[in-house]
Amino acid sequence: MPKVSSKVPGVQGCAVERTLSLIDGKWKIVVLYKLLRGTLRFNELRRLIPNVTQRMLTHQLRELEADGLIVRRVYAQVPPRVEYSLSARGRSLEPVLMAMKQWGDTNLSSQGAQAA
């Protein structure tokens, strides 16, 4: 099967590979999942994902924004206020994220997690 060029620079391969190139990252999928509930500020995301460092969260948010999966809105006020929300492209991942959650709920119960 011939490789298809990606819209992501430097990434080739099947659609799954290209999709993974956008959402691959230690916290990206978690960030996208948390943003399904609506617009959140940076510190709200930090509270919802307590194990992520500020630096890593900033990095993941920048990449998600650059790939068009989230929208960053800055308000001109003191102190600065920045909000993040899913773009239409990011929102289109909702069925994928919910399928992952359902799979985890089904397969990673406390007994299943111990067996793994």
C-alpha positions as CSV (number, residue, x, y, z in Angstrom):
1,M,0.0,0.0,0.0
2,P,1.5,3.4,-1.0
3,K,2.2,5.9,1.8
4,V,0.0,8.9,1.8
5,S,1.6,12.2,2.6
6,S,0.4,13.9,5.7
7,K,-0.8,17.4,6.3
8,V,1.5,17.3,9.4
9,P,5.0,18.2,8.2
10,G,7.3,15.2,8.1
11,V,4.7,12.6,8.9
12,Q,3.7,9.9,6.4
13,G,1.8,6.7,6.6
14,C,-1.7,5.5,7.1
15,A,-4.5,7.6,8.7
16,V,-3.9,6.0,12.1
17,E,-0.2,7.0,12.1
18,R,-1.1,10.5,11.0
19,T,-3.8,10.8,13.7
20,L,-1.4,9.5,16.3
21,S,1.2,12.1,15.3
22,L,-1.3,14.8,16.3
23,I,-2.5,13.3,19.6
24,D,0.6,11.4,20.7
25,G,2.1,12.9,23.8
26,K,2.0,12.0,27.5
27,W,-0.9,14.3,28.3
28,K,-2.5,15.4,25.1
29,I,-5.3,12.9,25.1
30,V,-6.1,13.7,28.8
31,V,-6.1,17.4,28.0
32,L,-8.5,16.8,25.1
33,Y,-10.7,14.6,27.3
34,K,-10.9,17.3,30.0
35,L,-11.7,20.0,27.5
36,L,-14.8,18.0,26.4
37,R,-16.6,19.4,29.4
38,G,-16.1,23.0,28.0
39,T,-13.7,25.9,28.2
40,L,-11.1,25.8,30.9
41,R,-8.4,28.1,32.2
42,F,-4.8,26.9,32.5
43,N,-5.0,26.5,36.3
44,E,-8.3,24.6,36.0
45,L,-6.6,22.1,33.7
46,R,-3.7,21.8,36.2
47,R,-6.1,21.0,39.0
48,L,-7.9,18.4,36.8
49,I,-4.6,16.8,35.8
50,P,-2.6,17.0,39.0
51,N,0.4,14.8,37.9
52,V,1.3,17.1,34.9
53,T,4.0,19.8,35.5
54,Q,3.3,23.4,34.5
55,R,6.0,23.2,31.8
56,M,4.7,20.0,30.3
57,L,1.1,21.2,30.3
58,T,2.2,24.4,28.5
59,H,4.1,22.4,26.0
60,Q,1.2,20.0,25.3
61,L,-1.3,22.9,25.0
62,R,1.0,24.7,22.5
63,E,1.3,21.6,20.3
64,L,-2.5,21.0,20.4
65,E,-3.1,24.6,19.5
66,A,-0.5,24.5,16.6
67,D,-2.2,21.4,15.3
68,G,-5.6,23.1,15.3
69,L,-7.1,20.8,18.0
70,I,-7.7,23.5,20.6
71,V,-8.3,27.2,20.7
72,R,-6.4,29.5,23.0
73,R,-8.2,32.8,23.9
74,V,-6.3,35.5,25.7
75,Y,-8.1,38.3,27.5
76,A,-6.4,41.7,27.8
77,Q,-6.8,42.2,31.5
78,V,-4.6,42.2,34.6
79,P,-3.9,39.6,35.7
80,P,-3.8,37.9,32.3
81,R,-6.6,35.4,31.6
82,V,-6.2,32.6,29.1
83,E,-8.8,30.1,28.3
84,Y,-8.6,26.9,26.3
85,S,-11.4,25.1,24.4
86,L,-11.7,22.4,21.7
87,S,-11.8,23.6,18.1
88,A,-14.2,22.0,15.7
89,R,-11.4,19.7,14.7
90,G,-10.7,18.8,18.3
91,R,-14.4,18.3,19.1
92,S,-14.5,15.8,16.2
93,L,-12.2,13.5,18.4
94,E,-15.0,13.2,21.0
95,P,-16.2,9.7,19.7
96,V,-12.6,8.5,19.8
97,L,-12.0,9.8,23.3
98,M,-15.3,8.4,24.6
99,A,-14.5,5.0,23.1
100,M,-11.2,5.1,24.9
101,K,-12.9,5.9,28.2
102,Q,-15.4,3.1,27.7
103,W,-12.7,0.6,26.8
104,G,-10.8,1.7,30.0
105,D,-13.9,1.4,32.1
106,T,-14.6,-2.1,30.8
107,N,-11.1,-3.5,30.7
108,L,-9.2,-1.7,33.4
109,S,-11.4,-2.4,36.5
110,S,-9.5,-2.8,39.8
111,Q,-9.3,-6.6,39.2
112,G,-8.2,-6.2,35.5
113,A,-5.6,-3.6,36.4
114,Q,-4.1,-6.0,39.0
115,A,-3.9,-8.8,36.5
116,A,-2.1,-6.6,33.9
